[in-house]
Amino acid sequence: MLLTVEEFVATFGEEECLQIAGVGGRDDRVLDRPRLIEALRHAEGLVLGYVVERWPRAVDGTPMLKGFAADVARWRLRGRG
């Protein structure tokens, strides 16, 4: 996977991740890992299918590609994808 759940949480912070990908009550929310993993896989497909295809020298796992994947997954989790 281009970006792990832990890297995603480190990028945006636990509080935001619980807001956009959490389940449970307000005081006892936990991360919905399957939903987050699905968003990360979708983002990875877009990044690798477009960015790497367009720029073949881009290397899987570089910070730039991880950033793109994080932004796409975040957008998708916010209900805009």
Number of C-alpha atoms within 10 A of each C-alpha: 11 20 22 15 17 10 13 22 16 11 15 13 12 16 13 13 21 18 15 17 21 20 14 11 8 10 6 9 14 16 19 15 13 11 13 22 17 14 22 26 18 16 24 23 15 15 20 19 11 12 15 15 11 10 10 10 9 14 12 16 13 10 12 12 20 21 17 17 26 25 17 20 23 23 15 18 19 11 8 8 11
